Amino acid sequence: MKKTILAALIGNAFVLPAWANDVEQNINLNEVQVNADRQGAKIQTNIVTLREKDESTATDLRGLLAEEPAIDIGGGNGTSQFLTIRGMGQNSVDIKVDNAYSDSQILYHQGRFIVDPSMLKTISVQKGAGSASAGIGQTNGAVIAKTVDALDLLKGSDKDWGVKLNAGYASNDGRSYGATVFGRAGEYADAMFSFNRNDESDYEPGKGYTNANGGKTMPYSALDKRDYLAKIGTTIGDHRIVLSRMQNQHRGTRLVREEFAIAAPRLSLQRQAPAYRETTLTNNNIEWTANNLGFIDKLEANAYLMENKRYSADDSGCGYCGSIPGPTKTTITTKGANLNLDSRINDTLLKYGVNYRHQEIKPHAFLSRTHSLVNPTKADSGVYVEAIHDIGDFTLTGGLRYDHFNIKSHDGKSASGSKVNPSVGIIYQPTQALSFSAVHNYASRSPRLYDALMNHGRRGIVSIADGIKAERARNTEIGFNYDNGTFAADGSYFWQKISDAIANPQQRHDENGNPIEGIREAANAGYIKNKGYELNASYRNNGFRARIGVAHSKPRIYDTHPDNLLSDNPEFAVQVGRTWTAELAYRFNKPNLELGWRNRTLEKAKGSVLVRNNNGGVDEVQRASFNVNDFFANWKPTGKDNLNVNFSVNNIFNKFYYPHSQRAAVTTPPGVGRDFRLAVNYKF
């Protein structure tokens, strides 16, 4: 049994942290890890299931991933938030939803991710450079989500249809509600539609905060979040096809530089130019899964069309946007497809496939007075093969991945390149409860398209340097896992180097505030190193559970370009303090009630991640330590999972703090203060 699960399915794996052992409806956890989405042989290290999500008051990824010490999400709301995995920022991490993802962004002063967790079945995390089968561009990890469908919601039911309702209240400060209808027609067809809304006002940070106007709330943090998901599926024998459309939309009066607050004198209200804006992420996806196709044991394929759109009612005060009065619209369109296959040859599991992605930026207008411009585009394609083989108590893995890119900047200049990335791993399992593992993976990431809002050309042109190469990460990681059913522990140590780090130089302005004309080039500008460790332990006994985890990493950016193109920017990396997470909880049988406490503590961090090799040091950065405590409760009045009443008090002591995955404090949005939350979901 141990070799069937560990060797044949996982490979290259660091098994989940000890606290993540419960999956809804008794599905085998190792199968969920692999089947939730194609994630490569080096699997995720945390997973949030549909059941766990229903037992939570969280309405965003920051809340759902609060237990994971290696992930940090910045302050503010929506795209004000910057996400890091092991201190590495959004330039080199991805969020994949149903295996659809993009690495382009609207503006470097905004976070890149919009996901409504209410529509998700599972959320899992990978860290570091992925193995050959992990997909395009996975140099520093990914958050991987799978949307829920009708069959998931009907599982265990004797009915052919159902309704799920949810509502929530947050004292700081929001109201949410949603409804999902789902059903099936016979054995072959099923469908669902889900709509959710979360209307949030400006939030209050912790005690002692005062904004620039003397008030207690964070200006321009309010968002009206509206989301829907529609799915149609059919199952015929060993084949399943699902067609879906998902849309996440944020509406509100937002600042131009969303990662910053209003702060005099530089970040004045005038320079921040607030206006009504909408950010919309839409994904159309068709997915085909099949089993037992002769030589092919398992097939997973999908094709998607994703659109990331920014609408602004007035950009006259936005220099980044070209200072265009009146409404504007900027769009990033991504088209992609993935084909992933498994075949078993004697005692070896062979994983192989093809990945493709094409991205295009459509700015509102071209404004350059000196150049003829075009829509920037980039195409990535890759093929891979990976083998997993058991020899006694050992599992050996080896893979090879080939990636190629073609990119064209908005001045029409093109570049292309390719990388061959190997991956190897070994797992030694001397007992059923204990395993040791080691991996050595290479992964590459092609040059990122220049920020969509700035492709108009009025602030100058960013072209592509001759001979530009894809970044290439080399990650080595060793770890262990122990789990006897009651006590569990796991840990890992990693060290990584990213060669040929790429910078898109930002066009700013001269000393008089006038845009700088001319051409600059995206180029390989240095290298990045990172190293660190993670340790987790947990204990379970009947209704009692306890866990503790710690993560620490030390990313460093080495800027070697003559023009010093790399910067101390959370897009690239940030020095996050050593992070501790802890939890105590007890579930009673009658009533079916769980009460718990959760803590997240970050030690102080200092020093810039940027190391300039040719002009001396950089400014010292100080990030203060903090700890946040939450109380939570889940009550199941029917004794079953169909009705959940959730309550929490987040930041119970009203701590004022600045999350670390942003720039230095004062100019960035602080964390949310005390927040009483009530959430109910009912499925019938």
C-alpha positions, 0 to 999 in steps of 0.5 A: 500500500505504501509504495502504491500511493507514495511511489506511483502517484507522488514522486519527487514529493514532500508530503503535505504538512501534518495538519492537512490530513482531512479531505471531504468525503473520505477521498484519499488525500494523495489522489486529491493531490495529484488529481485536483489539477496537473501539478507535476511530480513535486506536489503542493505542500498545503491543500484547502478542501471544499469542506474546510472552505465551508467551515471558514469565514474567509472570503479571500486567499489571504484568509484561506491560506493563513495557516501556511507560513511560507506564503505571505499576502500584503495589506489592502484589498483586491489587487492592492495585495502582493503575494509571495511564496518563500519571499519570491514575488508575483513576477515568478509565481502563478495562480492557476485556476482549472489549469489556466493562467497568465504571467502578464500584469496590468501595472507593477503597482498592482497585485496580479491575482483575482480569485473568489474562493467561494467557487473553488473545490480545492486550493493547493500550493507548490513551492520552488522550481517545479518538476518537468510536468509542472507546466510553463514557467514554474520557477518559484511555485504556484497557487493551484485552484480547481473550481467546483462542479455539479458532481462535487456538490451532488456527491453522497446525495440521492437527489438529482438536483440541489441548491446551496445558499451562503451569506456572511457579515464582517464588522470590518466591513462587508456583507456577502451573499450567494447562491448555487443551483446544480443538477444532473439529467440521468447519468450523462449530463450535469450543470451548475450556476453560481453567483456570489457578491461581497460588498466591502466598505473601507476597512479599519486597520488596528488601534492607533491608525489615523489616515491622512484626513484624520479618520480611522478607515483606510481610504479607497480600500472599498470594493464591490466584488461580483463573481459567477461560475457556469458549468455544463458537463457530460460523462460517458463511460471513462470520459468526461467533458466540462465547459465552464465560464468564470468571471471575477470582478472588482468595482470601486474607487481606486488609487492609481498605485494600489500598493500604496496609501495616500501619504504626503508629500510624494503620494498625494491625493492628486498623484494617486488620482482616485477614480471609479475603476473595474478589474475583471478576470474572465475565463472560458475553459473546456476540459476533457478527462479520460481513463483506460485508453489503451496505452494511455491510462489517464488523460487530462486536457484543457483549452482556455480563453482568459481575459484580464480587463481594467476599466477606468472612468477617468485616467486624466490624472494617471500618468502611467495610463497616458493621462487620458481624460474620460473612460479607458479600457485595457485588456490582456488576452490569454489563450492556452491549451494543455495535454497531460498523459499518464502511461504505466510501463511495467513498474514505471509510471510515465507522465508526458504532455504538451503545454501552450500559451499565447498572450496579447496586450491591448492598450486603450490607445497608442500615444507615442509621437515618435514610434509606430506601435503594435499590440505586444504578444508572447507565445510559450510552448513546452513538451515534457516527459517524466518517469517515476519508478520504485526499487524496494524502499526507494522511489526514483524520478527523472524528467526532462522539459523543453520550453520555447518562447516568442515575444514581440514588444510594442515597438515591433521588435521580436525575440525568441529562445528556448531552454531544456530543463531536467529534474531528478528526485529520490524518496526513501521510505524505511517505514510506513510512517517515515520518508526522506526525500531530495529533489533537484529541479530546473525550470525556466520563465520567459520574459514578461510582457511590459505592463499593460497600462504603460504600453501606450508609448507616451512615457517612452518605449520598452523594447527587448534587448538582443539575445534576451534569455529566459530566466532559469531557476535551479532548486535543490531541496531535501526533506522528511515526513513522519505521520503515525496517525496521531503525531506528524512532522515534516520539514525541508531545506532548500537553496535556489539560484535564478540565472539571467533575471529579467527586468522591464525598466519602468519609464518614469519622468524627469526632474520637472515631472515630464515623461521621458521619451526614447527607448529602453530595453527589457534585459537580463539584468542579474541573478537571484539567490534564495535559501531557507527552511520549513518545519511543521508538527501536529498532534491529533487525538479524537476531537483535539488537534494542535499544530505549529509551523515555521518558515524562513527564507532569504532571497537576494537579488544581485543587480549586474546590469550597467543601468541597474535595472533590477530594483527592491520591488515586491514584484521580484522578492521581499525579505519576509521575517521568519514566520510562525503559525500555530493552531489549537482546536477541539470538536465536540460530538454533541453538538457538532461544534469546533472551537479554535484559536489561530496565531500568525507571528512574523519576526522583524526583518531588515535589509534590502533583498537588492545587492548592487554589484557596481554602485554600492549599497542600497537603502536599509529596509526595516519591517517590524515584527507582529503577531495576530490572533484569531478565534474561530468556531464552526457549528453544524446544527444538523450534525452533517456538512450540509449546514455550517454556521461559522463565526470568527474574531480575526485580529482579536487584539486589534493589532496595528501592523504592516504585512511584510510582502510589500514595500517598507511600512507607512506608504503601504496599506496596513493590515485589517484591524479587529473583525467580527465575522459570521458566515452561513452556508446551507446545501439542500 
